[in-house]
Amino acid sequence: MAEHPRKVVLLDLDGTLTESAPGILACVKKTFEAVGMKIPDDHELQQFIGPAIIESLQRNNVPEGKLQLAVDTYRSYYSDIAAFDDPCMPGNKVPGKLVNVMYPGIIDQLRKLRAEGYYLAIATCKPEYQANPICEHFHLTDEVDGLYGASQDMTRLHKDQVIRYAFASIGFDESQGDIAIMVGDRWTDVDGAKAVGIASIGCNWGYANPGELREHGVTTTIDKVHDLTDAVNDLFAHLERDAHGDTTVNHSYSAQHV
């Protein structure tokens, strides 16, 4: 049985814990080549980081008849086909998931948060079968209490669905005093948090467009990795002052800090 109350910190993966854009975008380019379509411009490519791959492909007008081929191509290059240069070992070829590096200082921050008693869980829109080997590669699995992602069959795609899945898996219970926050770098993280009624911390070192996090109603933002533990402590302190986690308190806090 889980002990209550718990303070749960949900953490996005891409753009929050790891700098994954080079691998993702390389696979996106291969995907558009495979379906015979023009590769999107740099700005649009950047929008692929965060949402589920099928949503980004649909936004870029990949025809319905080519959509499954596009998803399968992306997943193959991302997970299996060693077609790209390894940033950590020049000359070595790796799949897109390993064209990726950890943001400096992340492990230290995760260890500090766990030492202070937080339950840490990665919550990503990346399918779990892709997220697990990445987290093992970077030893993130050892630093968190759980990892929850999208489903391979695409029935669980959106961040709010992933968060609810995580909550169900860990026995999260608001009635027992459990509270949670979402830490991420894109609008998907903010919208997902709002949809389930929790506060959010936006990471400005990630892939958000200018003003994106504010426009979507993020609770607060931070600029540097080393600010994470203090921001988590500060936000939970504000939330605990309100017995019911009232959203008006969260918006007031946002106005003061964003």
Summary of the structure (lengths in Angstrom):
residues: 258
radius of gyration: 18.2
end to end distance: 37.7
largest distance: 56.0
contacts: 860
relative contact order: 0.15
helix: 48%
strand: 16%
